[in-house]
C-alpha cells in the first residue's frame, strides 16, 4: 500500500479502519541491524537499493 499521506479516504478506510477488510500482523524482529538496513534501503532517499530489493523479491509477492 502507498504511504498514508497518499491514500484517499476510501483506501484508508479499507486498509486501516474497516475491521472486515484490514489485516493486522504482529512482527517480531530478531536482527535489529538487518531490519534497520532494510528500512533504510526501502524508505531511504537512494533509489538503487529499493529497485534491487523489488527485482530480487518480486516472485515472493502474492495477492490474497
CHARMM internal coordinates of N, CA and C (Angstrom, degrees):
IC EDIT
DIST 1 N 1 CA 1.4484
DIST 1 CA 1 C 1.5179
ANGL 1 N 1 CA 1 C 108.77
DIST 1 C 2 N 1.2844
ANGL 1 CA 1 C 2 N 114.27
DIHE 1 N 1 CA 1 C 2 N 155.06
DIST 2 N 2 CA 1.4617
ANGL 1 C 2 N 2 CA 120.75
DIHE 1 CA 1 C 2 N 2 CA 178.75
DIST 2 CA 2 C 1.5299
ANGL 2 N 2 CA 2 C 110.04
DIHE 1 C 2 N 2 CA 2 C -70.31
DIST 2 C 3 N 1.3240
ANGL 2 CA 2 C 3 N 115.82
DIHE 2 N 2 CA 2 C 3 N 172.92
DIST 3 N 3 CA 1.4525
ANGL 2 C 3 N 3 CA 120.35
DIHE 2 CA 2 C 3 N 3 CA 174.85
DIST 3 CA 3 C 1.5139
ANGL 3 N 3 CA 3 C 110.47
DIHE 2 C 3 N 3 CA 3 C -64.79
DIST 3 C 4 N 1.3177
ANGL 3 CA 3 C 4 N 117.37
DIHE 3 N 3 CA 3 C 4 N 153.84
DIST 4 N 4 CA 1.4646
ANGL 3 C 4 N 4 CA 121.18
DIHE 3 CA 3 C 4 N 4 CA -177.21
DIST 4 CA 4 C 1.5226
ANGL 4 N 4 CA 4 C 112.35
DIHE 3 C 4 N 4 CA 4 C -57.36
DIST 4 C 5 N 1.3135
ANGL 4 CA 4 C 5 N 117.78
DIHE 4 N 4 CA 4 C 5 N -35.88
DIST 5 N 5 CA 1.4582
ANGL 4 C 5 N 5 CA 121.14
DIHE 4 CA 4 C 5 N 5 CA -179.74
DIST 5 CA 5 C 1.5143
ANGL 5 N 5 CA 5 C 113.29
DIHE 4 C 5 N 5 CA 5 C -68.92
DIST 5 C 6 N 1.3359
ANGL 5 CA 5 C 6 N 117.71
DIHE 5 N 5 CA 5 C 6 N -14.86
DIST 6 N 6 CA 1.4569
ANGL 5 C 6 N 6 CA 122.34
DIHE 5 CA 5 C 6 N 6 CA -178.75
DIST 6 CA 6 C 1.5218
ANGL 6 N 6 CA 6 C 112.43
DIHE 5 C 6 N 6 CA 6 C -102.26
DIST 6 C 7 N 1.3168
ANGL 6 CA 6 C 7 N 117.51
DIHE 6 N 6 CA 6 C 7 N -0.31
DIST 7 N 7 CA 1.4629
ANGL 6 C 7 N 7 CA 120.93
DIHE 6 CA 6 C 7 N 7 CA -177.68
DIST 7 CA 7 C 1.5249
ANGL 7 N 7 CA 7 C 110.21
DIHE 6 C 7 N 7 CA 7 C -91.73
DIST 7 C 8 N 1.3440
ANGL 7 CA 7 C 8 N 116.03
DIHE 7 N 7 CA 7 C 8 N 138.22
DIST 8 N 8 CA 1.4597
ANGL 7 C 8 N 8 CA 118.02
DIHE 7 CA 7 C 8 N 8 CA 173.43
DIST 8 CA 8 C 1.5285
ANGL 8 N 8 CA 8 C 108.23
DIHE 7 C 8 N 8 CA 8 C -82.89
DIST 8 C 9 N 1.3118
ANGL 8 CA 8 C 9 N 117.38
DIHE 8 N 8 CA 8 C 9 N 174.17
DIST 9 N 9 CA 1.4700
ANGL 8 C 9 N 9 CA 120.90
DIHE 8 CA 8 C 9 N 9 CA -173.48
DIST 9 CA 9 C 1.5242
ANGL 9 N 9 CA 9 C 112.29
DIHE 8 C 9 N 9 CA 9 C -62.56
DIST 9 C 10 N 1.3294
ANGL 9 CA 9 C 10 N 118.59
DIHE 9 N 9 CA 9 C 10 N -34.93
DIST 10 N 10 CA 1.4641
ANGL 9 C 10 N 10 CA 120.75
DIHE 9 CA 9 C 10 N 10 CA 179.23
DIST 10 CA 10 C 1.5282
ANGL 10 N 10 CA 10 C 110.98
DIHE 9 C 10 N 10 CA 10 C -67.40
DIST 10 C 11 N 1.3440
ANGL 10 CA 10 C 11 N 116.85
DIHE 10 N 10 CA 10 C 11 N -43.52
DIST 11 N 11 CA 1.4686
ANGL 10 C 11 N 11 CA 120.37
DIHE 10 CA 10 C 11 N 11 CA 178.35
DIST 11 CA 11 C 1.5239
ANGL 11 N 11 CA 11 C 110.66
DIHE 10 C 11 N 11 CA 11 C -64.51
DIST 11 C 12 N 1.3190
ANGL 11 CA 11 C 12 N 116.55
DIHE 11 N 11 CA 11 C 12 N -42.40
DIST 12 N 12 CA 1.4617
ANGL 11 C 12 N 12 CA 121.12
DIHE 11 CA 11 C 12 N 12 CA 179.80
DIST 12 CA 12 C 1.5247
ANGL 12 N 12 CA 12 C 110.48
DIHE 11 C 12 N 12 CA 12 C -61.99
DIST 12 C 13 N 1.3168
ANGL 12 CA 12 C 13 N 116.44
DIHE 12 N 12 CA 12 C 13 N -43.58
DIST 13 N 13 CA 1.4571
ANGL 12 C 13 N 13 CA 120.53
DIHE 12 CA 12 C 13 N 13 CA 179.25
DIST 13 CA 13 C 1.5179
ANGL 13 N 13 CA 13 C 111.49
DIHE 12 C 13 N 13 CA 13 C -61.59
DIST 13 C 14 N 1.3307
ANGL 13 CA 13 C 14 N 116.53
DIHE 13 N 13 CA 13 C 14 N -47.09
DIST 14 N 14 CA 1.4662
ANGL 13 C 14 N 14 CA 120.66
DIHE 13 CA 13 C 14 N 14 CA -178.35
DIST 14 CA 14 C 1.5285
ANGL 14 N 14 CA 14 C 111.84
DIHE 13 C 14 N 14 CA 14 C -65.76
DIST 14 C 15 N 1.3304
ANGL 14 CA 14 C 15 N 116.26
DIHE 14 N 14 CA 14 C 15 N -41.99
DIST 15 N 15 CA 1.4645
ANGL 14 C 15 N 15 CA 120.10
DIHE 14 CA 14 C 15 N 15 CA -174.01
DIST 15 CA 15 C 1.5241
ANGL 15 N 15 CA 15 C 113.41
DIHE 14 C 15 N 15 CA 15 C -78.55
DIST 15 C 16 N 1.3235
ANGL 15 CA 15 C 16 N 117.31
DIHE 15 N 15 CA 15 C 16 N -35.46
DIST 16 N 16 CA 1.4607
ANGL 15 C 16 N 16 CA 119.01
DIHE 15 CA 15 C 16 N 16 CA -170.65
DIST 16 CA 16 C 1.5244
ANGL 16 N 16 CA 16 C 115.81
DIHE 15 C 16 N 16 CA 16 C -123.43
DIST 16 C 17 N 1.2990
ANGL 16 CA 16 C 17 N 118.30
DIHE 16 N 16 CA 16 C 17 N -31.74
DIST 17 N 17 CA 1.4581
ANGL 16 C 17 N 17 CA 119.64
DIHE 16 CA 16 C 17 N 17 CA -169.60
DIST 17 CA 17 C 1.5244
ANGL 17 N 17 CA 17 C 114.64
DIHE 16 C 17 N 17 CA 17 C -97.98
DIST 17 C 18 N 1.3036
ANGL 17 CA 17 C 18 N 118.57
DIHE 17 N 17 CA 17 C 18 N -30.02
DIST 18 N 18 CA 1.4568
ANGL 17 C 18 N 18 CA 121.68
DIHE 17 CA 17 C 18 N 18 CA -176.89
DIST 18 CA 18 C 1.5259
ANGL 18 N 18 CA 18 C 110.01
DIHE 17 C 18 N 18 CA 18 C -88.77
DIST 18 C 19 N 1.3393
ANGL 18 CA 18 C 19 N 117.45
DIHE 18 N 18 CA 18 C 19 N 110.70
DIST 19 N 19 CA 1.4708
ANGL 18 C 19 N 19 CA 120.22
DIHE 18 CA 18 C 19 N 19 CA -177.66
DIST 19 CA 19 C 1.5280
ANGL 19 N 19 CA 19 C 114.06
DIHE 18 C 19 N 19 CA 19 C -59.43
DIST 19 C 20 N 1.3294
ANGL 19 CA 19 C 20 N 118.44
DIHE 19 N 19 CA 19 C 20 N -23.35
DIST 20 N 20 CA 1.4579
ANGL 19 C 20 N 20 CA 119.76
DIHE 19 CA 19 C 20 N 20 CA -178.45
DIST 20 CA 20 C 1.5254
ANGL 20 N 20 CA 20 C 112.87
DIHE 19 C 20 N 20 CA 20 C -79.64
DIST 20 C 21 N 1.3366
ANGL 20 CA 20 C 21 N 118.45
DIHE 20 N 20 CA 20 C 21 N -14.19
DIST 21 N 21 CA 1.4697
ANGL 20 C 21 N 21 CA 120.38
DIHE 20 CA 20 C 21 N 21 CA -178.45
DIST 21 CA 21 C 1.5199
ANGL 21 N 21 CA 21 C 113.73
DIHE 20 C 21 N 21 CA 21 C -121.80
DIST 21 C 22 N 1.3002
ANGL 21 CA 21 C 22 N 118.58
DIHE 21 N 21 CA 21 C 22 N -12.64
DIST 22 N 22 CA 1.4661
ANGL 21 C 22 N 22 CA 119.52
DIHE 21 CA 21 C 22 N 22 CA -178.31
DIST 22 CA 22 C 1.5224
ANGL 22 N 22 CA 22 C 110.75
DIHE 21 C 22 N 22 CA 22 C -85.45
DIST 22 C 23 N 1.3085
ANGL 22 CA 22 C 23 N 115.22
DIHE 22 N 22 CA 22 C 23 N 153.62
DIST 23 N 23 CA 1.4619
ANGL 22 C 23 N 23 CA 122.55
DIHE 22 CA 22 C 23 N 23 CA 174.94
DIST 23 CA 23 C 1.5138
ANGL 23 N 23 CA 23 C 107.85
DIHE 22 C 23 N 23 CA 23 C -123.08
DIST 23 C 24 N 1.3056
ANGL 23 CA 23 C 24 N 116.64
DIHE 23 N 23 CA 23 C 24 N 124.38
DIST 24 N 24 CA 1.4594
ANGL 23 C 24 N 24 CA 121.56
DIHE 23 CA 23 C 24 N 24 CA 178.18
DIST 24 CA 24 C 1.5227
ANGL 24 N 24 CA 24 C 107.46
DIHE 23 C 24 N 24 CA 24 C -119.59
DIST 24 C 25 N 1.3165
ANGL 24 CA 24 C 25 N 115.80
DIHE 24 N 24 CA 24 C 25 N 122.30
DIST 25 N 25 CA 1.4508
ANGL 24 C 25 N 25 CA 121.56
DIHE 24 CA 24 C 25 N 25 CA 179.89
DIST 25 CA 25 C 1.5218
ANGL 25 N 25 CA 25 C 109.56
DIHE 24 C 25 N 25 CA 25 C -121.97
DIST 25 C 26 N 1.3021
ANGL 25 CA 25 C 26 N 117.19
DIHE 25 N 25 CA 25 C 26 N 140.90
DIST 26 N 26 CA 1.4540
ANGL 25 C 26 N 26 CA 121.76
DIHE 25 CA 25 C 26 N 26 CA 175.06
DIST 26 CA 26 C 1.5202
ANGL 26 N 26 CA 26 C 107.92
DIHE 25 C 26 N 26 CA 26 C -92.94
DIST 26 C 27 N 1.3145
ANGL 26 CA 26 C 27 N 115.94
DIHE 26 N 26 CA 26 C 27 N 129.40
DIST 27 N 27 CA 1.4579
ANGL 26 C 27 N 27 CA 121.38
DIHE 26 CA 26 C 27 N 27 CA 178.99
DIST 27 CA 27 C 1.5126
ANGL 27 N 27 CA 27 C 109.96
DIHE 26 C 27 N 27 CA 27 C -106.06
DIST 27 C 28 N 1.3057
ANGL 27 CA 27 C 28 N 115.68
DIHE 27 N 27 CA 27 C 28 N 144.88
DIST 28 N 28 CA 1.4562
ANGL 27 C 28 N 28 CA 121.25
DIHE 27 CA 27 C 28 N 28 CA 175.67
DIST 28 CA 28 C 1.5255
ANGL 28 N 28 CA 28 C 107.39
DIHE 27 C 28 N 28 CA 28 C -118.89
DIST 28 C 29 N 1.3190
ANGL 28 CA 28 C 29 N 115.78
DIHE 28 N 28 CA 28 C 29 N 122.66
DIST 29 N 29 CA 1.4598
ANGL 28 C 29 N 29 CA 121.62
DIHE 28 CA 28 C 29 N 29 CA -177.74
DIST 29 CA 29 C 1.5225
ANGL 29 N 29 CA 29 C 109.08
DIHE 28 C 29 N 29 CA 29 C -95.27
DIST 29 C 30 N 1.3260
ANGL 29 CA 29 C 30 N 115.85
DIHE 29 N 29 CA 29 C 30 N 122.72
DIST 30 N 30 CA 1.4562
ANGL 29 C 30 N 30 CA 120.41
DIHE 29 CA 29 C 30 N 30 CA 178.83
DIST 30 CA 30 C 1.5227
ANGL 30 N 30 CA 30 C 112.36
DIHE 29 C 30 N 30 CA 30 C -98.07
DIST 30 C 31 N 1.3130
ANGL 30 CA 30 C 31 N 117.71
DIHE 30 N 30 CA 30 C 31 N -27.71
DIST 31 N 31 CA 1.4582
ANGL 30 C 31 N 31 CA 122.48
DIHE 30 CA 30 C 31 N 31 CA -177.98
DIST 31 CA 31 C 1.5315
ANGL 31 N 31 CA 31 C 108.80
DIHE 30 C 31 N 31 CA 31 C -127.24
DIST 31 C 32 N 1.3194
ANGL 31 CA 31 C 32 N 116.58
DIHE 31 N 31 CA 31 C 32 N 96.24
DIST 32 N 32 CA 1.4670
ANGL 31 C 32 N 32 CA 121.77
DIHE 31 CA 31 C 32 N 32 CA -175.00
DIST 32 CA 32 C 1.5278
ANGL 32 N 32 CA 32 C 111.19
DIHE 31 C 32 N 32 CA 32 C -63.85
DIST 32 C 33 N 1.3118
ANGL 32 CA 32 C 33 N 117.81
DIHE 32 N 32 CA 32 C 33 N -39.63
DIST 33 N 33 CA 1.4677
ANGL 32 C 33 N 33 CA 120.10
DIHE 32 CA 32 C 33 N 33 CA -179.49
DIST 33 CA 33 C 1.5245
ANGL 33 N 33 CA 33 C 111.64
DIHE 32 C 33 N 33 CA 33 C -64.41
DIST 33 C 34 N 1.3226
ANGL 33 CA 33 C 34 N 117.38
DIHE 33 N 33 CA 33 C 34 N -44.16
DIST 34 N 34 CA 1.4650
ANGL 33 C 34 N 34 CA 121.54
DIHE 33 CA 33 C 34 N 34 CA 178.52
DIST 34 CA 34 C 1.5291
ANGL 34 N 34 CA 34 C 110.46
DIHE 33 C 34 N 34 CA 34 C -65.62
DIST 34 C 35 N 1.3287
ANGL 34 CA 34 C 35 N 116.65
DIHE 34 N 34 CA 34 C 35 N -38.35
DIST 35 N 35 CA 1.4651
ANGL 34 C 35 N 35 CA 120.66
DIHE 34 CA 34 C 35 N 35 CA 178.37
DIST 35 CA 35 C 1.5180
ANGL 35 N 35 CA 35 C 110.51
DIHE 34 C 35 N 35 CA 35 C -64.65
DIST 35 C 36 N 1.3212
ANGL 35 CA 35 C 36 N 117.54
DIHE 35 N 35 CA 35 C 36 N -44.02
DIST 36 N 36 CA 1.4702
ANGL 35 C 36 N 36 CA 120.97
DIHE 35 CA 35 C 36 N 36 CA 177.35
DIST 36 CA 36 C 1.5242
ANGL 36 N 36 CA 36 C 111.22
DIHE 35 C 36 N 36 CA 36 C -60.87
DIST 36 C 37 N 1.3378
ANGL 36 CA 36 C 37 N 117.17
DIHE 36 N 36 CA 36 C 37 N -40.73
DIST 37 N 37 CA 1.4615
ANGL 36 C 37 N 37 CA 120.31
DIHE 36 CA 36 C 37 N 37 CA 178.17
DIST 37 CA 37 C 1.5164
ANGL 37 N 37 CA 37 C 110.77
DIHE 36 C 37 N 37 CA 37 C -62.56
DIST 37 C 38 N 1.3402
ANGL 37 CA 37 C 38 N 116.28
DIHE 37 N 37 CA 37 C 38 N -43.81
DIST 38 N 38 CA 1.4586
ANGL 37 C 38 N 38 CA 120.44
DIHE 37 CA 37 C 38 N 38 CA 179.56
DIST 38 CA 38 C 1.5312
ANGL 38 N 38 CA 38 C 111.05
DIHE 37 C 38 N 38 CA 38 C -61.54
DIST 38 C 39 N 1.3273
ANGL 38 CA 38 C 39 N 117.91
DIHE 38 N 38 CA 38 C 39 N -45.08
DIST 39 N 39 CA 1.4675
ANGL 38 C 39 N 39 CA 120.55
DIHE 38 CA 38 C 39 N 39 CA 178.54
DIST 39 CA 39 C 1.5198
ANGL 39 N 39 CA 39 C 110.87
DIHE 38 C 39 N 39 CA 39 C -63.57
DIST 39 C 40 N 1.3170
ANGL 39 CA 39 C 40 N 117.23
DIHE 39 N 39 CA 39 C 40 N -39.99
DIST 40 N 40 CA 1.4680
ANGL 39 C 40 N 40 CA 119.62
DIHE 39 CA 39 C 40 N 40 CA 177.44
DIST 40 CA 40 C 1.5207
ANGL 40 N 40 CA 40 C 110.87
DIHE 39 C 40 N 40 CA 40 C -64.60
DIST 40 C 41 N 1.3293
ANGL 40 CA 40 C 41 N 117.48
DIHE 40 N 40 CA 40 C 41 N -39.96
DIST 41 N 41 CA 1.4648
ANGL 40 C 41 N 41 CA 121.11
DIHE 40 CA 40 C 41 N 41 CA 178.25
DIST 41 CA 41 C 1.5230
ANGL 41 N 41 CA 41 C 111.34
DIHE 40 C 41 N 41 CA 41 C -64.45
DIST 41 C 42 N 1.3270
ANGL 41 CA 41 C 42 N 117.13
DIHE 41 N 41 CA 41 C 42 N -42.74
DIST 42 N 42 CA 1.4605
ANGL 41 C 42 N 42 CA 120.58
DIHE 41 CA 41 C 42 N 42 CA -174.07
DIST 42 CA 42 C 1.5194
ANGL 42 N 42 CA 42 C 114.10
DIHE 41 C 42 N 42 CA 42 C -83.96
DIST 42 C 43 N 1.3221
ANGL 42 CA 42 C 43 N 117.60
DIHE 42 N 42 CA 42 C 43 N -29.66
DIST 43 N 43 CA 1.4642
ANGL 42 C 43 N 43 CA 120.38
DIHE 42 CA 42 C 43 N 43 CA -175.44
DIST 43 CA 43 C 1.5220
ANGL 43 N 43 CA 43 C 113.77
DIHE 42 C 43 N 43 CA 43 C -115.77
DIST 43 C 44 N 1.3267
ANGL 43 CA 43 C 44 N 116.97
DIHE 43 N 43 CA 43 C 44 N -0.55
DIST 44 N 44 CA 1.4586
ANGL 43 C 44 N 44 CA 120.39
DIHE 43 CA 43 C 44 N 44 CA -179.31
DIST 44 CA 44 C 1.5214
ANGL 44 N 44 CA 44 C 112.07
DIHE 43 C 44 N 44 CA 44 C -77.26
DIST 44 C 45 N 1.3061
ANGL 44 CA 44 C 45 N 115.11
DIHE 44 N 44 CA 44 C 45 N -179.92
DIST 45 N 45 CA 1.4650
ANGL 44 C 45 N 45 CA 121.00
DIHE 44 CA 44 C 45 N 45 CA -177.53
DIST 45 CA 45 C 1.5182
ANGL 45 N 45 CA 45 C 113.18
DIHE 44 C 45 N 45 CA 45 C -77.40
DIST 45 C 46 N 1.3259
ANGL 45 CA 45 C 46 N 117.70
DIHE 45 N 45 CA 45 C 46 N -25.59
DIST 46 N 46 CA 1.4693
ANGL 45 C 46 N 46 CA 121.09
DIHE 45 CA 45 C 46 N 46 CA -179.23
DIST 46 CA 46 C 1.5257
ANGL 46 N 46 CA 46 C 110.06
DIHE 45 C 46 N 46 CA 46 C -73.30
DIST 46 C 47 N 1.3144
ANGL 46 CA 46 C 47 N 116.77
DIHE 46 N 46 CA 46 C 47 N 130.22
DIST 47 N 47 CA 1.4652
ANGL 46 C 47 N 47 CA 122.31
DIHE 46 CA 46 C 47 N 47 CA -177.29
DIST 47 CA 47 C 1.5271
ANGL 47 N 47 CA 47 C 111.87
DIHE 46 C 47 N 47 CA 47 C -82.88
DIST 47 C 48 N 1.3085
ANGL 47 CA 47 C 48 N 117.65
DIHE 47 N 47 CA 47 C 48 N -38.49
DIST 48 N 48 CA 1.4699
ANGL 47 C 48 N 48 CA 122.05
DIHE 47 CA 47 C 48 N 48 CA -174.06
DIST 48 CA 48 C 1.5302
ANGL 48 N 48 CA 48 C 113.92
DIHE 47 C 48 N 48 CA 48 C -53.71
DIST 48 C 49 N 1.3511
ANGL 48 CA 48 C 49 N 120.79
DIHE 48 N 48 CA 48 C 49 N -47.07
DIST 49 N 49 CA 1.4772
ANGL 48 C 49 N 49 CA 118.80
DIHE 48 CA 48 C 49 N 49 CA 179.44
DIST 49 CA 49 C 1.5258
ANGL 49 N 49 CA 49 C 112.72
DIHE 48 C 49 N 49 CA 49 C -61.86
DIST 49 C 50 N 1.3242
ANGL 49 CA 49 C 50 N 116.81
DIHE 49 N 49 CA 49 C 50 N -34.70
DIST 50 N 50 CA 1.4593
ANGL 49 C 50 N 50 CA 121.28
DIHE 49 CA 49 C 50 N 50 CA 178.84
DIST 50 CA 50 C 1.5339
ANGL 50 N 50 CA 50 C 110.80
DIHE 49 C 50 N 50 CA 50 C -66.59
DIST 50 C 51 N 1.3142
ANGL 50 CA 50 C 51 N 116.77
DIHE 50 N 50 CA 50 C 51 N -45.44
DIST 51 N 51 CA 1.4667
ANGL 50 C 51 N 51 CA 121.32
DIHE 50 CA 50 C 51 N 51 CA 178.86
DIST 51 CA 51 C 1.5219
ANGL 51 N 51 CA 51 C 110.15
DIHE 50 C 51 N 51 CA 51 C -63.02
DIST 51 C 52 N 1.3176
ANGL 51 CA 51 C 52 N 116.70
DIHE 51 N 51 CA 51 C 52 N -43.72
DIST 52 N 52 CA 1.4652
ANGL 51 C 52 N 52 CA 121.10
DIHE 51 CA 51 C 52 N 52 CA 179.81
DIST 52 CA 52 C 1.5382
ANGL 52 N 52 CA 52 C 110.46
DIHE 51 C 52 N 52 CA 52 C -60.39
DIST 52 C 53 N 1.3394
ANGL 52 CA 52 C 53 N 116.39
DIHE 52 N 52 CA 52 C 53 N -43.92
DIST 53 N 53 CA 1.4669
ANGL 52 C 53 N 53 CA 120.41
DIHE 52 CA 52 C 53 N 53 CA 179.21
DIST 53 CA 53 C 1.5283
ANGL 53 N 53 CA 53 C 110.73
DIHE 52 C 53 N 53 CA 53 C -61.30
DIST 53 C 54 N 1.3158
ANGL 53 CA 53 C 54 N 116.74
DIHE 53 N 53 CA 53 C 54 N -45.68
DIST 54 N 54 CA 1.4667
ANGL 53 C 54 N 54 CA 120.81
DIHE 53 CA 53 C 54 N 54 CA -179.45
DIST 54 CA 54 C 1.5240
ANGL 54 N 54 CA 54 C 110.60
DIHE 53 C 54 N 54 CA 54 C -61.37
DIST 54 C 55 N 1.3137
ANGL 54 CA 54 C 55 N 117.18
DIHE 54 N 54 CA 54 C 55 N -45.73
DIST 55 N 55 CA 1.4599
ANGL 54 C 55 N 55 CA 120.45
DIHE 54 CA 54 C 55 N 55 CA -179.78
DIST 55 CA 55 C 1.5294
ANGL 55 N 55 CA 55 C 111.98
DIHE 54 C 55 N 55 CA 55 C -64.54
DIST 55 C 56 N 1.3289
ANGL 55 CA 55 C 56 N 117.01
DIHE 55 N 55 CA 55 C 56 N -38.76
DIST 56 N 56 CA 1.4601
ANGL 55 C 56 N 56 CA 120.74
DIHE 55 CA 55 C 56 N 56 CA -178.23
DIST 56 CA 56 C 1.5261
ANGL 56 N 56 CA 56 C 112.96
DIHE 55 C 56 N 56 CA 56 C -74.25
DIST 56 C 57 N 1.3307
ANGL 56 CA 56 C 57 N 118.03
DIHE 56 N 56 CA 56 C 57 N -26.08
DIST 57 N 57 CA 1.4638
ANGL 56 C 57 N 57 CA 120.85
DIHE 56 CA 56 C 57 N 57 CA -172.62
DIST 57 CA 57 C 1.5208
ANGL 57 N 57 CA 57 C 114.33
DIHE 56 C 57 N 57 CA 57 C -118.17
DIST 57 C 58 N 1.3092
ANGL 57 CA 57 C 58 N 118.38
DIHE 57 N 57 CA 57 C 58 N 7.06
DIST 58 N 58 CA 1.4619
ANGL 57 C 58 N 58 CA 120.32
DIHE 57 CA 57 C 58 N 58 CA -175.62
DIST 58 CA 58 C 1.5292
ANGL 58 N 58 CA 58 C 112.76
DIHE 57 C 58 N 58 CA 58 C -61.88
DIST 58 C 59 N 1.3069
ANGL 58 CA 58 C 59 N 118.33
DIHE 58 N 58 CA 58 C 59 N -31.94
DIST 59 N 59 CA 1.4586
ANGL 58 C 59 N 59 CA 121.09
DIHE 58 CA 58 C 59 N 59 CA -179.72
DIST 59 CA 59 C 1.5316
ANGL 59 N 59 CA 59 C 112.50
DIHE 58 C 59 N 59 CA 59 C -70.03
DIST 59 C 60 N 1.3336
ANGL 59 CA 59 C 60 N 117.03
DIHE 59 N 59 CA 59 C 60 N -17.10
DIST 60 N 60 CA 1.4615
ANGL 59 C 60 N 60 CA 120.73
DIHE 59 CA 59 C 60 N 60 CA -179.23
DIST 60 CA 60 C 1.5226
ANGL 60 N 60 CA 60 C 112.11
DIHE 59 C 60 N 60 CA 60 C -82.77
DIST 60 C 61 N 1.3209
ANGL 60 CA 60 C 61 N 117.62
DIHE 60 N 60 CA 60 C 61 N -14.98
DIST 61 N 61 CA 1.4636
ANGL 60 C 61 N 61 CA 121.50
DIHE 60 CA 60 C 61 N 61 CA -177.22
DIST 61 CA 61 C 1.5143
ANGL 61 N 61 CA 61 C 110.16
DIHE 60 C 61 N 61 CA 61 C -67.59
DIST 61 C 62 N 1.2985
ANGL 61 CA 61 C 62 N 115.03
DIHE 61 N 61 CA 61 C 62 N 144.27
DIST 62 N 62 CA 1.4587
ANGL 61 C 62 N 62 CA 119.66
DIHE 61 CA 61 C 62 N 62 CA 176.79
DIST 62 CA 62 C 1.5211
ANGL 62 N 62 CA 62 C 108.90
DIHE 61 C 62 N 62 CA 62 C -141.83
DIST 62 C 63 N 1.2911
ANGL 62 CA 62 C 63 N 115.61
DIHE 62 N 62 CA 62 C 63 N 150.88
DIST 63 N 63 CA 1.4661
ANGL 62 C 63 N 63 CA 121.60
DIHE 62 CA 62 C 63 N 63 CA 178.82
DIST 63 CA 63 C 1.5266
ANGL 63 N 63 CA 63 C 108.00
DIHE 62 C 63 N 63 CA 63 C -110.16
DIST 63 C 64 N 1.3056
ANGL 63 CA 63 C 64 N 115.43
DIHE 63 N 63 CA 63 C 64 N 104.89
DIST 64 N 64 CA 1.4790
ANGL 63 C 64 N 64 CA 119.56
DIHE 63 CA 63 C 64 N 64 CA 179.58
DIST 64 CA 64 C 1.5055
ANGL 64 N 64 CA 64 C 110.18
DIHE 63 C 64 N 64 CA 64 C -93.06
END
COOR INIT
IC SEED 1 N 1 CA 1 C
IC BUILD
